[in-house]
Each structure stands twice: as structure tokens, then as C-alpha cells.
Amino acid sequence: MASGRIVVGVGGWTFEPWRGTFYPNGLKKDAELAYMAERLTAIEINGTFYRGQKPETFRKWADAAPDGFRFSMKASRFTTSRKVLAEGAESIEKFWATKPTAMGDKLGPILWQLPATKRFDKDDIASFLKLLPAEVDGVKLRHVIEAGHESFADPAFIELLGNAGAQVAQVILDDPDHPTLADVTADFVYLRLERSRDAIETGYPEDELDVWAERLKTYAAGGVPKDMSTLTARAPENKPRDVFCFFISGAKVRNPAAAMALIERLR
């Protein structure tokens, strides 16, 4: 069976400790995005979580990256930090009004990152999912929700995502504070790997990178890794799916090297 496309990246492209470790000394700041986009295949944009951007800014970012590159981005915190998510319709409309769709086919999933204190409320989440459009400005959208509170480890959450009107996935986390749950609810998979270590040049040791490479290949081919736990017995449709994988947090200075090492294993 054919496989979907796997892209691998990091969070953002501006981080001072990357100068001299990932970026060459003397590289101009405004050349950092293009430099990273030549070596990785995706970036998760964090700045959109804090403030709105302009359509021309989105276009500029997209133009700096080669064909096939993908930018995921965090949606506004003014939506996701609400006590009642279902009341965020106006905030969501303001987010789309900034025109992230100006990125065209380089636009990856929109990440709705909930506060770690947000508890699972089935009715509220169901109402929130109805606010997420399948398409805006003629661009088909993919959404992903990161829910850090342990109450989201509930089969009902997975069922809600799988039955949403738009394509909505959960974030598959690899970090010390959350179980790594492998359920698939959409036509793509989104992973955030957060265990990079400063003492390891590639962030993750070689054997762990080998394991993650095989897991990503399994997801892309339509399967679910057998060595990862799921909340439900819900079997996703066995067809190729795109995979978005980001090295986030942890020893951030090592994340570009981790992404490049994983990309090399996937070739």
C-alpha cells in the first residue's frame, strides 16, 4: 500500500541558542526561516498563539519555504484559554480573519492547545468541535487538539474527534508527564516529541529515533503502531495518511538536530 507524506520539524525558527549550533554564525536573522526550511520539512508556528498576523506575513513565510513544506500553527490563546470553549465563536472568526489560509497548500494543521488545567467536558468539547470549519477560503483545513489534563484520557473524547464534521486529530504526545496515546481520529496524525536531552547531540538517542521512524512509517501506511497504547478499540480506516511530527520543548537547542536525524531515517 502507498504511504502518506511524513513531515518533520520543530517549533518556530527564532531561538538564539540555535545560532552557532544549528544556524551558522553570521547568518542574517531574516535568512533563518529559509535556512531551516531547506533542512527540515515542517515548522510549528507559535507566535499565532499570542497575537494575530497579517495575510502578507503568512504569504511571506510561505514564500520562504520550498514546495512541499508545511507550516502548522497554534490558534489564538483567546479561544483556547476560555473556561467555556463553546463560547469562542467570535474569537475563532477573528483568527480566520487574519487569513492563515494565505499560505495555500503550505498550511498544515491548526493546533488548538488547551490549558493543562482544562478538564474534559463532553458537551463543551462537542460544541467547540462544531465551531471548527472543514474549509475556509477554499482551503481544506485540518485541526488538532492538545489536551493536557488527565481527564481527556477518556474514550468519549476520541469518539467526539472521530465523529467531528471537520478533520480533527488529537496530539500524540511523547513527554514525561502524559501517557502516549496513539488513537487515530482523522486522515492525518500529529505528534509532538518532547523528550530531547541536552547531553545527546541529536536530542534523542539513536535507538529511540529508530523506533519513532518506524512508528511514523506505520502511521503513514495506514496502521497504528502496535507498541503504543490506545483508548478505544476504534479501528481507523486502513488507508495512507499524512504525518506531522515536531520536536518541541525538552532540550530545545537539540531539536533541529533531532528533526534532521529523524528525516534521514525516513528517506
N, C-alpha and C positions, 0 to 999 in steps of 0.2 A: 504494500500500500504506500502511496506517496505520503510525504510528511508536510506539515505546515511549516511556516518560516519561524525560526528562532532568532530573536534579537537580544543582545546582552549589553548592559550599560551600567551607569552609576547615577547618583542623584546630583544634578547640576553640573556646571563646568567651571565655576568660580570658587576656588578654595586655595588660599595662599600656600599651605604646605605642599600642594601639588607642584609648585614651581621649584624646579630643581630635582624633583623626584619623578614626576610624570611629564610636566611641561619643561622644555629646555630653558635654561637661564637665558634671559634676553628676549624671549618670545613676547610680543606685544599682547596686552590684555585683550584687545579686540580680535586677536587671532586665535584665542584659546578654544572657542567653540569649533571652529573649522578644524583645528588640530585634533581635538578629541573625536570629532565626527569622522575623521579619516581612519581612526584606530578602533573605535567602538561602533556598535550598530544601533544604539538607543541611548537616550537620556531621559531621566525623570525630572521634570521641571518643578522646583519647589517654590519659586517666587510667586507663582499664581495663587498660592495658598494665602499669602499675606496682602497682596494688592492686585488690582486689575492691570492688565496690559493693554496696549493698543494694537489694532489689526496690523499696522505696519511693522510693529515689533515682532509679532508672530511670523509674518512673511519674511522678515529679515533673518530670523532664526532658521526658518525652513530653508531659505536660500543658501545658508552657510553649510548645509549638510548635503551629502550625496544622495542620489536616488536610492530608495530602499531603506533609508534611515528612518527611525521612528522617535517621536517625542511623546511620551506620556506626560501628563501634568496633573498636579493637585488642584482640585476645585477649591473655591473660596472657603476659608475658615468661618466666614459669616453664615454660611449654610450649615456646615457640619458641626459647629460648636453649639448649635441650638439645643435647648432642652427637649423641644418637640420638633423633630426633623420635618414632620408633615407640614409645618408652618413656614417652610423655606421656599415656597414657590417664587416669591418676588426676588429673593436673593439668587435663586437659580437663573431666573430670567436675566438678571444683571450680569451674571457670569457669561451667559451666551452672547450678551450684547457686546462683550469685549472682543468677540469674533476669533476664538481659538481655531475655528474652522478655516481661517485664512491659511492655515498650514496645509490644507488639502490632504493628499494621501500620506503625508508625513505625520499626520496627527494620530497618535496611538491612544490607548485607553485614558479616560478621565478618572483620576483617583479621588474617591470621596473618603477622606481619612477622618474617622470618628475619634473623639477624645477617649482616652483609656478608661475614663470614669463612666462613659455612656453604657448603660445596661440595655440588654436586648428587650425590646418591647415589640411584640409581634405585630400589633395593629399599627404602631407608629412606623415601623420599617416597611410594612406593606404599603402604607400611604405614601411614604417617601419614594419608594420604587416607582410608583405611578407618575411621579414628577420627572423621572429621568427619560428623556426622549430617545427614540431609536435613531432619529435623524435630525440634523439641523443644517440649514443652508445647503441641502442636497448632499451633505456628508454623512455617511453612516457612522454611528457612534458606538463605542464600547465603553462600558462603565465597570469600575472595580471598587469594592468597598473594603476598607481595612477597619476591622472592629477589634480593639484590643482587650475589651472586657471579657472575662471568662464566661459570662452568661451567654455569649454568642456561640459558644461551643454546643449548639443545640441543633438537632436535625431540622427543626422548623425553620431556622434561618437559611439553611441550604435549600430547602424546598421553596422558600419565598424567592430566592435568587433564581432558581431554575425555572420558575413559573412567571418571572417578570416579563413585561411586554418588550423591553429592550434587552440587549445582550449585557448581562451583569454577572461578573465573577467576584469571588472572594479573593482577598490577598492571601497567598500561601506564604506564610512567614517561616523563616529559619532564624530564630533568635532564642536566647536562653529563657525568656520569660513567657513564652507561649507554645502550646503544642503545635506541631507542624501538621496541619490537616489538609489532605490532598484532594478534597471533593472538587469535581468539575461541574460548573453550572452554566457555562456559556460556550461559544465557539472559539474561545481563546483561554489561555491560562496566564496568570500574573503572579510572579514570585518576587519577594524581597528577601535577600540573603543578608543577614545582619550579624554574622559571627566572625568577620575578618579580624585577624590578630596582627598587632604591630610587629611582632618578632618574626613573622613569616613574610618573605619578600612578596609573595603572591597572595597574601591575605589569608587564604585557605591553604591547608596542606594539599599536596598533590593527590593523595588518595581520596580526599573529600571532593576535590574538583572533578576527579574521575567519576565519582558517584553522581554528582549533580549533572554532569554531562549526559550520563545515561538516563537519568530521570527526565531531563528536558527532551531528549530524543523520544522517550516513551510517550510523553505528553503530546509532542508534535505529531506522532504517528497515530494518535487517537486513543491511546491507552491511559492507564493510571498506574504509576509506579507501585509495584507490589510491596515495597519496603516502607511505604508511607501509609499512615492511618487515615481513614475517612469517617465522617459522622453518620453517613447513611449508606444503605446498600444500593442507592440510586446509581444505575449504570449509565454513564453518559454515552451519547451516540458515538460509535466507533468510526470516526472519520478524522482526517487531518485537521489539526487546529494550530493556530499561531501561538507562540510562546513568547512572553515578555519577562525578562529576568534582570533584576537590578541588584547590585551590591550597594547596600545602604548602611550608614552608621558604622558600628563596630570601629575598627581602626581605619577611619575614613581615608587616611593618607595612602593606604594599600589598595583601596577599591579599584582604581583604574587598572592596576596590575592584575588583580583578581579577574576583572572582566576580560582583559586580553588573554589571560591564561585559559579561561573557560571557552572563549571564542576559538582559540587554537584547537582545543579538544573537539569542538563541534565541526570542524572542517573535514 
